[in-house]
Amino acid sequence: MPIEPASASPASSPSFAGAEHAEEVLDAPAAPHGTVVLGAGVTDRGHRRRRNEDSFALTRATTPEGTAAVVAVVCDGVASVPGGDTASRTACDVAVAAGHEALTSGQDLDDAAATAAEAARKAVSALAPGTGQSPACTYVAAVLDAGRAVVSWAGDSRAYWLCPGSPEESAVLTEDDSWAAEMVAAGIVGADDALSDPRAHVITRWLAADAPDVVARHRTWELDEHGVLLLCSDGVWNHLPDPAVLAALLDGVPADAEAVHAAVCALVDAALDDGGHDNATAIVLALAPAG
């Protein structure tokens, strides 16, 4: 399918929940100078699911000081309740719009990340029907410029820092809000036993009207030209959880829009080739010199 560049306006860059397969490449800055952020996203239904309840969205913003920034979001609809696709699409669309507005109005990266996450939480909560279970989704997002990223999350969608030239320096930036992660963190069971338990992937935090009180957790990460930032749903990392393995799949750090698109396609394709048991969605963000 044709790849449409994302517009700088979040209203014209909708998320892609429900699509069997969709791809998007972030547009180039209007007047690039110095280092720029490249970005691309892919979502795929996978081989086992009847529909795709993942979603992603990304957009550029310019601060009042003229700093170029990007907002990127991946959400995974909770399949055990109705409306997961609506929840993930709503969270992505609202978060990128709120993040864009926050940055252009002068909020710094930290405040813009918090604004985006809270706007997504409120929007998904408002989807609840009068009775019955509430639409729900996980959330992982990055608000970044050429120097650093603020990563926010609720649930078990993840952010990674991947270093293709030195995979051992790659890292998981988020902590899963899941039964397995909490049991391991509490020292109750070991990692292998926790992951083999039927409750392993039961999430303990999410966005929904009936969710526990949730304030998205945040982490700041300094960016450089030696790595890329990956946001992904568990349909990617369940197959490829090791950051070094993910980094080794990349053909170096992307230096242009075509290369960043190829990088995110390679990661999603690897998850699909490993079985594609779930919807698989990823965004790759990288730094490159202007031009």
Long-range contacts (C-beta under 8 A, 24 or more apart in sequence): 3-261, 6-39, 6-58, 6-59, 6-60, 7-59, 8-59, 8-60, 8-61, 9-59, 10-57, 10-59, 10-71, 10-93, 10-96, 10-97, 10-100, 11-97, 13-57, 13-58, 13-59, 13-96, 14-57, 14-89, 14-93, 15-55, 15-56, 15-57, 15-73, 15-75, 15-88, 15-89, 15-92, 15-93, 15-96, 16-41, 16-43, 16-55, 16-56, 16-57, 16-89, 17-52, 17-53, 17-54, 17-55, 17-75, 17-77, 17-85, 17-86, 17-88, 17-89, 17-92, 18-51, 18-52, 18-53, 18-55, 18-85, 18-89, 19-43, 19-45, 19-52, 20-44, 20-45, 20-52, 21-45, 23-261, 23-265, 24-56, 24-58, 25-257, 25-260, 25-261, 26-58, 26-59, 26-60, 26-70, 26-257, 27-60, 28-257, 29-60, 29-68, 29-290, 32-68, 32-290, 32-291, 33-290, 34-146, 34-289, 34-290, 35-146, 35-225, 35-287, 35-288, 35-289, 35-290, 36-68, 36-146, 36-287, 36-288, 36-289, 36-290, 37-68, 37-69, 37-70, 37-144, 37-145, 37-146, 37-285, 37-286, 37-287, 38-254, 38-256, 38-257, 38-259, 38-260, 38-285, 38-286, 38-287, 38-288, 39-70, 39-72, 39-260, 39-283, 39-284, 39-285, 39-286, 40-257, 40-260, 40-261, 40-263, 40-264, 40-283, 40-284, 41-72, 41-74, 41-264, 41-281, 41-282, 41-283, 41-284, 42-264, 42-265, 42-268, 42-281, 42-282, 43-268, 43-279, 43-280, 43-281, 44-268, 44-272, 44-276, 44-279, 44-280, 44-281, 45-279, 46-235, 46-272, 46-276, 46-277, 46-278, 46-279, 46-280, 47-272, 47-275, 47-276, 47-277, 48-275, 48-276, 48-277, 48-278, 49-79, 49-278, 49-279, 51-85, 52-85, 52-279, 53-77, 53-78, 53-79, 53-84, 53-85, 53-88, 53-137, 53-279, 54-88, 54-233, 54-235, 54-279, 54-280, 54-281, 55-85, 55-88, 55-89, 55-91, 55-92, 55-137, 55-281, 56-92, 56-231, 56-281, 56-282, 56-283, 57-92, 57-93, 57-95, 57-96, 58-96, 58-283, 58-285, 59-96, 59-99, 59-100, 61-99, 61-100, 61-103, 61-104, 62-103, 62-104, 63-103, 63-104, 63-106, 64-104, 64-105, 64-106, 67-145, 68-145, 68-146, 69-103, 69-109, 69-112, 69-143, 69-144, 69-145, 70-142, 70-143, 70-144, 70-145, 70-285, 71-95, 71-96, 71-99, 71-100, 71-103, 71-112, 71-116, 71-141, 71-142, 71-143, 72-96, 72-141, 72-142, 72-144, 72-231, 72-283, 72-285, 73-116, 73-120, 73-139, 73-140, 73-141, 73-231, 73-283, 74-140, 74-141, 74-157, 74-231, 74-232, 74-233, 74-281, 74-282, 74-283, 75-120, 75-137, 75-138, 75-139, 75-140, 75-157, 75-207, 75-233, 76-137, 76-138, 76-155, 76-156, 76-157, 76-233, 76-234, 76-235, 76-279, 76-281, 77-135, 77-136, 77-137, 78-135, 78-136, 78-137, 78-138, 78-203, 78-206, 78-208, 81-133, 81-134, 81-135, 81-136, 81-208, 82-132, 82-133, 82-135, 83-127, 83-134, 83-135, 83-136, 84-135, 84-136, 84-137, 86-127, 86-135, 87-124, 87-127, 87-135, 87-136, 87-137, 87-207, 87-208, 88-137, 90-120, 90-123, 90-124, 90-127, 90-135, 91-120, 91-123, 91-124, 91-137, 91-139, 91-207, 92-120, 94-119, 94-120, 94-123, 95-119, 95-120, 95-139, 95-141, 99-141, 99-143, 103-143, 109-143, 109-144, 109-145, 109-148, 109-149, 109-150, 109-220, 110-150, 110-218, 110-220, 112-143, 112-150, 113-141, 113-142, 113-143, 113-150, 113-151, 113-152, 113-218, 114-152, 114-216, 114-218, 116-141, 116-143, 116-152, 117-141, 117-152, 117-154, 117-215, 117-216, 117-218, 118-215, 118-216, 120-207, 121-154, 121-207, 121-214, 121-216, 124-207, 124-208, 124-209, 125-207, 125-208, 125-209, 125-211, 126-209, 127-209, 128-208, 128-209, 128-210, 133-210, 134-208, 134-209, 134-210, 134-211, 135-208, 136-206, 136-207, 136-208, 136-210, 136-211, 137-206, 137-207, 137-208, 138-177, 138-203, 138-206, 138-207, 138-233, 138-234, 139-206, 139-207, 139-216, 140-174, 140-231, 140-232, 141-216, 141-231, 142-229, 142-231, 142-285, 144-223, 144-229, 144-285, 146-223, 146-287, 147-222, 147-223, 148-220, 148-221, 148-222, 148-223, 149-220, 149-221, 149-223, 149-229, 149-285, 150-218, 150-219, 150-220, 151-218, 151-219, 151-220, 151-221, 151-229, 151-231, 152-216, 152-217, 152-218, 153-177, 153-216, 153-217, 154-205, 154-206, 154-207, 154-214, 154-216, 154-217, 155-203, 155-205, 155-206, 155-207, 156-181, 156-201, 156-203, 156-234, 157-231, 157-232, 157-233, 157-234, 158-230, 158-231, 158-232, 158-234, 158-237, 159-219, 159-229, 159-230, 159-231, 159-232, 160-229, 160-230, 160-232, 160-237, 160-243, 160-246, 161-221, 161-227, 161-228, 161-229, 161-230, 161-243, 162-227, 162-228, 162-229, 162-230, 162-243, 162-246, 162-247, 162-250, 163-226, 163-227, 163-247, 164-227, 164-228, 164-247, 164-248, 164-250, 164-251, 164-252, 164-253, 165-226, 165-252, 165-253, 166-226, 167-243, 167-244, 167-245, 167-247, 167-248, 168-244, 169-226, 169-227, 170-227, 170-243, 170-244, 170-246, 170-247, 171-243, 172-243, 173-219, 173-221, 174-217, 174-219, 175-217, 176-203, 177-203, 177-204, 177-205, 177-206, 178-202, 178-203, 178-204, 179-203, 179-204, 201-234, 201-238, 223-287, 224-287, 225-253, 225-287, 225-288, 226-253, 227-253, 227-286, 228-253, 228-254, 228-260, 228-263, 228-284, 228-285, 228-286, 229-284, 229-285, 229-286, 230-267, 230-282, 230-283, 230-284, 230-285, 231-282, 231-283, 231-285, 232-267, 232-280, 232-281, 232-282, 232-283, 233-278, 233-279, 233-280, 233-281, 233-282, 234-278, 235-271, 235-276, 235-277, 235-278, 235-279, 235-280, 235-281, 236-267, 236-268, 236-271, 236-280, 236-281, 236-282, 238-271, 238-277, 238-278, 239-270, 239-271, 239-274, 239-275, 239-276, 239-277, 240-267, 240-270, 240-271, 240-274, 253-286, 254-284, 254-286, 254-288, 255-288, 256-288, 260-284, 260-285, 260-286
